[in-house]
Amino acid sequence: MHDQEQVGEIKVAGVILAAGAASRMGQPKLLLPWQGQALIRQAVITAQMAGLDPIVVVTGAAAQEMQAALNGLDVQLAHNPDWFSGQSSSVRVGIRALPEVTQAAIFLLGDQPFVTAELLQALVSEFAKSRPTILAPFVGEKRSNPVLFGRSVFEAMCGLQGDAGARSLFGQYPPSRMPWPDERLLFDVDTPEDYQKLIGG
């Protein structure tokens, strides 16, 4: 329970970017089922288990279907009408949906099925200890998502343009590293082949 109490003290939100059209998949990939429920629902439940609050889901291309997939969950939906202009527009919508008491936000992509509550709690605990501006999990030398952003960069995040999303800030604010041992964190579902690997494995 210690991690959950820390989350309560320092107010870390979860923002799940779910606005894209998933063109490489040919359908909204976050609605694909895994272990009995849509990937987007899995992502929200994982964020809830980690104690993130609030949890904001930024919708766009398939907003009504996303809403239906999340029915019954305590989640805040924030629609991005400009989702087609790139990920930075969804980052802006997510940041603007957060309350003023939020001290940091973990940005999740929803297509990483091996993100666990333990990983999210580890990010929160590290933020509570060392207060990095940006904190990212690293599997060996490879940076992965989800990434935690402190409130001090929220304004800069709202000024981003195009499809690079918040990665554009990493040159100016190099992410602090949090080592993570599970290589499956690097797996994401971008193509039909990826999805076959997921359900086949």
Secondary structure per residue as TSV (DSSP state, phi and psi in degrees):
chain	resnum	aa	ss	phi	psi
A	1	M	-	360.0	-16.9
A	2	H	H	-57.4	-43.6
A	3	D	H	-61.1	-42.1
A	4	Q	H	-63.3	-38.1
A	5	E	H	-65.0	-39.1
A	6	Q	H	-62.7	-40.7
A	7	V	H	-58.2	-44.0
A	8	G	H	-60.6	-38.3
A	9	E	H	-71.5	-40.1
A	10	I	H	-105.9	-0.8
A	11	K	T	58.4	72.9
A	12	V	E	-104.8	125.7
A	13	A	E	-95.0	163.2
A	14	G	E	-116.4	129.3
A	15	V	E	-120.0	118.9
A	16	I	E	-106.8	118.2
A	17	L	E	-85.6	111.3
A	18	A	E	-133.6	34.5
A	19	A	-	-98.4	-18.2
A	20	G	-	-72.0	164.7
A	21	A	-	-88.4	-7.8
A	22	A	-	52.2	56.2
A	23	S	T	-61.9	-33.4
A	24	R	T	-69.7	-24.3
A	25	M	T	-85.0	-27.9
A	26	G	T	85.3	-1.0
A	27	Q	S	-161.4	164.2
A	28	P	-	-63.3	104.6
A	29	K	G	-66.5	-27.9
A	30	L	G	-73.1	-8.7
A	31	L	G	-92.6	-6.0
A	32	L	S	-66.7	140.8
A	33	P	E	-79.8	142.6
A	34	W	E	-148.0	129.3
A	35	Q	T	51.8	39.6
A	36	G	T	89.1	-2.5
A	37	Q	E	-150.3	162.0
A	38	A	E	-61.0	147.2
A	39	L	H	-54.1	-39.7
A	40	I	H	-65.0	-36.8
A	41	R	H	-68.2	-39.9
A	42	Q	H	-57.6	-44.3
A	43	A	H	-62.8	-41.9
A	44	V	H	-66.9	-43.5
A	45	I	H	-63.0	-40.3
A	46	T	H	-61.1	-43.5
A	47	A	H	-64.0	-38.2
A	48	Q	H	-65.4	-43.5
A	49	M	H	-60.3	-31.1
A	50	A	T	-80.2	-9.0
A	51	G	T	86.1	13.0
A	52	L	-	-66.9	141.1
A	53	D	S	-159.7	127.8
A	54	P	S	-76.5	172.2
A	55	I	E	-112.6	118.2
A	56	V	E	-110.2	127.6
A	57	V	E	-108.7	118.4
A	58	V	E	-89.1	117.0
A	59	T	E	-105.0	163.0
A	60	G	-	-158.4	-90.6
A	61	A	T	-60.5	-41.1
A	62	A	T	-125.2	53.1
A	63	A	H	-58.7	-44.6
A	64	Q	H	-66.8	-39.9
A	65	E	H	-66.0	-38.2
A	66	M	H	-62.6	-45.0
A	67	Q	H	-59.3	-43.3
A	68	A	H	-64.0	-38.6
A	69	A	H	-67.4	-22.5
A	70	L	T	-103.0	10.1
A	71	N	T	-53.2	130.5
A	72	G	T	90.9	-9.4
A	73	L	S	-93.3	147.3
A	74	D	-	-80.9	89.1
A	75	V	-	-143.1	149.6
A	76	Q	E	-103.6	122.8
A	77	L	E	-94.5	132.9
A	78	A	E	-127.3	112.4
A	79	H	E	-84.2	137.0
A	80	N	-	-109.1	100.4
A	81	P	T	-68.0	-17.3
A	82	D	T	-103.4	27.7
A	83	W	G	-54.6	-30.9
A	84	F	G	-71.7	-11.3
A	85	S	G	-84.1	-2.5
A	86	G	-	122.9	165.6
A	87	Q	H	-64.4	-28.6
A	88	S	H	-60.6	-32.3
A	89	S	H	-67.0	-33.9
A	90	S	H	-72.4	-35.6
A	91	V	H	-59.4	-45.1
A	92	R	H	-58.6	-48.1
A	93	V	H	-60.2	-41.8
A	94	G	H	-64.0	-45.1
A	95	I	H	-62.8	-43.5
A	96	R	H	-69.4	-17.6
A	97	A	T	-83.1	-8.6
A	98	L	S	-84.9	144.4
A	99	P	-	-71.6	162.0
A	100	E	T	-65.5	-24.1
A	101	V	T	-76.5	-10.9
A	102	T	-	-65.1	125.6
A	103	Q	-	-98.6	-20.4
A	104	A	E	-159.4	158.5
A	105	A	E	-136.0	134.4
A	106	I	E	-96.0	122.5
A	107	F	E	-94.4	118.9
A	108	L	E	-110.8	148.4
A	109	L	-	-99.4	-14.9
A	110	G	S	81.7	-19.5
A	111	D	-	-101.3	16.6
A	112	Q	-	-111.3	88.0
A	113	P	T	-66.4	-15.1
A	114	F	T	-99.0	15.3
A	115	V	-	-74.0	127.2
A	116	T	-	-112.8	162.8
A	117	A	H	-61.1	-34.4
A	118	E	H	-62.6	-41.0
A	119	L	H	-62.7	-46.6
A	120	L	H	-63.2	-41.2
A	121	Q	H	-66.3	-34.2
A	122	A	H	-65.5	-40.0
A	123	L	H	-61.6	-43.9
A	124	V	H	-63.7	-44.1
A	125	S	H	-63.0	-41.9
A	126	E	H	-65.7	-39.1
A	127	F	H	-63.3	-41.6
A	128	A	H	-61.8	-35.1
A	129	K	H	-78.4	-50.5
A	130	S	H	-114.4	-5.7
A	131	R	-	47.0	52.7
A	132	P	-	-68.5	154.5
A	133	T	S	-67.6	-46.4
A	134	I	E	-135.0	138.5
A	135	L	E	-132.5	127.8
A	136	A	E	-129.3	144.5
A	137	P	E	-75.7	141.3
A	138	F	E	-122.2	127.1
A	139	V	E	-100.7	103.4
A	140	G	T	64.1	-123.9
A	141	E	T	-96.7	2.3
A	142	K	E	-96.8	121.5
A	143	R	E	-73.8	141.8
A	144	S	-	-129.7	176.0
A	145	N	S	-99.9	164.1
A	146	P	-	-79.3	155.6
A	147	V	E	-115.0	138.6
A	148	L	E	-96.1	133.5
A	149	F	E	-120.1	128.2
A	150	G	E	-76.6	158.5
A	151	R	G	-57.6	-27.2
A	152	S	G	-62.1	-19.7
A	153	V	G	-106.9	5.4
A	154	F	H	-58.5	-42.5
A	155	E	H	-64.0	-43.0
A	156	A	H	-62.9	-36.2
A	157	M	H	-64.3	-33.7
A	158	C	H	-72.6	-14.0
A	159	G	T	-95.2	3.5
A	160	L	-	-71.0	153.6
A	161	Q	-	-130.0	154.8
A	162	G	S	79.3	-159.5
A	163	D	S	-100.7	0.3
A	164	A	S	-72.4	-20.6
A	165	G	G	65.0	-153.7
A	166	A	G	-73.7	-9.6
A	167	R	G	-56.3	-27.3
A	168	S	G	-58.8	-21.7
A	169	L	G	-84.6	-11.7
A	170	F	T	-67.3	-26.1
A	171	G	T	-66.6	-41.6
A	172	Q	T	-79.2	-36.7
A	173	Y	S	-126.7	82.9
A	174	P	-	-59.0	130.2
A	175	P	-	-64.9	137.9
A	176	S	E	-67.6	150.9
A	177	R	E	-100.1	134.6
A	178	M	E	-120.9	107.1
A	179	P	E	-60.9	140.1
A	180	W	-	-135.9	130.0
A	181	P	-	-83.1	-16.3
A	182	D	-	-90.4	107.6
A	183	E	G	-63.7	-20.2
A	184	R	G	-62.8	-18.8
A	185	L	G	-58.5	-28.4
A	186	L	G	-75.5	-9.0
A	187	F	-	-84.6	130.0
A	188	D	-	-134.4	162.9
A	189	V	-	-102.2	98.5
A	190	D	-	-110.7	-29.5
A	191	T	S	-128.9	164.1
A	192	P	H	-56.2	-33.5
A	193	E	H	-65.6	-39.8
A	194	D	H	-60.1	-43.7
A	195	Y	H	-65.9	-40.3
A	196	Q	H	-60.8	-39.9
A	197	K	H	-61.1	-43.1
A	198	L	H	-62.5	-50.8
A	199	I	H	-78.6	-22.6
A	200	G	H	-80.1	-27.5
A	201	G	-	-93.5	360.0
